Amino acid sequence: MQNKYLFRRYALFAIALFVNAMGVAYITKAALGTSPITSITYVASMFTPLTMGQWTIILNLLFVLLELPFMTRRQVKDDLRMSLLSTKKWTRLKIK
């Protein structure tokens, strides 16, 4: 039952990551201030050619990678299988 909705969860995670990055960038661009975790991406975007949204995505993916040592082998195996499956499905997707 849990595996039934795994792809949907990963797709929603990717969409939420994008929306989060856009929101953080817009809030900062509007001069409303940044949170402590956002200030890392803001400073990184000032000194590199990457945008603040791109740094937000990179930082969040880094957090996911740092979580790997705390996961069981089965959880890692399931996550890898799902990411490979979703990549395979997206490459076969035909847009009409």
Secondary structure as a PSIPRED ss2 file (coil, helix, strand):
# PSIPRED VFORMAT (PSIPRED V4.0)

   1 M C   1.000  0.000  0.000
   2 Q C   1.000  0.000  0.000
   3 N H   0.000  1.000  0.000
   4 K H   0.000  1.000  0.000
   5 Y H   0.000  1.000  0.000
   6 L H   0.000  1.000  0.000
   7 F H   0.000  1.000  0.000
   8 R H   0.000  1.000  0.000
   9 R H   0.000  1.000  0.000
  10 Y H   0.000  1.000  0.000
  11 A H   0.000  1.000  0.000
  12 L H   0.000  1.000  0.000
  13 F H   0.000  1.000  0.000
  14 A H   0.000  1.000  0.000
  15 I H   0.000  1.000  0.000
  16 A H   0.000  1.000  0.000
  17 L H   0.000  1.000  0.000
  18 F H   0.000  1.000  0.000
  19 V H   0.000  1.000  0.000
  20 N H   0.000  1.000  0.000
  21 A H   0.000  1.000  0.000
  22 M H   0.000  1.000  0.000
  23 G H   0.000  1.000  0.000
  24 V H   0.000  1.000  0.000
  25 A H   0.000  1.000  0.000
  26 Y H   0.000  1.000  0.000
  27 I H   0.000  1.000  0.000
  28 T H   0.000  1.000  0.000
  29 K H   0.000  1.000  0.000
  30 A C   1.000  0.000  0.000
  31 A C   1.000  0.000  0.000
  32 L C   1.000  0.000  0.000
  33 G C   1.000  0.000  0.000
  34 T C   1.000  0.000  0.000
  35 S C   1.000  0.000  0.000
  36 P H   0.000  1.000  0.000
  37 I H   0.000  1.000  0.000
  38 T H   0.000  1.000  0.000
  39 S H   0.000  1.000  0.000
  40 I H   0.000  1.000  0.000
  41 T H   0.000  1.000  0.000
  42 Y H   0.000  1.000  0.000
  43 V H   0.000  1.000  0.000
  44 A H   0.000  1.000  0.000
  45 S H   0.000  1.000  0.000
  46 M H   0.000  1.000  0.000
  47 F H   0.000  1.000  0.000
  48 T C   1.000  0.000  0.000
  49 P C   1.000  0.000  0.000
  50 L C   1.000  0.000  0.000
  51 T C   1.000  0.000  0.000
  52 M H   0.000  1.000  0.000
  53 G H   0.000  1.000  0.000
  54 Q H   0.000  1.000  0.000
  55 W H   0.000  1.000  0.000
  56 T H   0.000  1.000  0.000
  57 I H   0.000  1.000  0.000
  58 I H   0.000  1.000  0.000
  59 L H   0.000  1.000  0.000
  60 N H   0.000  1.000  0.000
  61 L H   0.000  1.000  0.000
  62 L H   0.000  1.000  0.000
  63 F H   0.000  1.000  0.000
  64 V H   0.000  1.000  0.000
  65 L H   0.000  1.000  0.000
  66 L H   0.000  1.000  0.000
  67 E H   0.000  1.000  0.000
  68 L H   0.000  1.000  0.000
  69 P H   0.000  1.000  0.000
  70 F H   0.000  1.000  0.000
  71 M C   1.000  0.000  0.000
  72 T C   1.000  0.000  0.000
  73 R H   0.000  1.000  0.000
  74 R H   0.000  1.000  0.000
  75 Q H   0.000  1.000  0.000
  76 V H   0.000  1.000  0.000
  77 K H   0.000  1.000  0.000
  78 D H   0.000  1.000  0.000
  79 D H   0.000  1.000  0.000
  80 L H   0.000  1.000  0.000
  81 R H   0.000  1.000  0.000
  82 M H   0.000  1.000  0.000
  83 S H   0.000  1.000  0.000
  84 L H   0.000  1.000  0.000
  85 L H   0.000  1.000  0.000
  86 S H   0.000  1.000  0.000
  87 T H   0.000  1.000  0.000
  88 K H   0.000  1.000  0.000
  89 K H   0.000  1.000  0.000
  90 W H   0.000  1.000  0.000
  91 T H   0.000  1.000  0.000
  92 R H   0.000  1.000  0.000
  93 L C   1.000  0.000  0.000
  94 K C   1.000  0.000  0.000
  95 I C   1.000  0.000  0.000
  96 K C   1.000  0.000  0.000
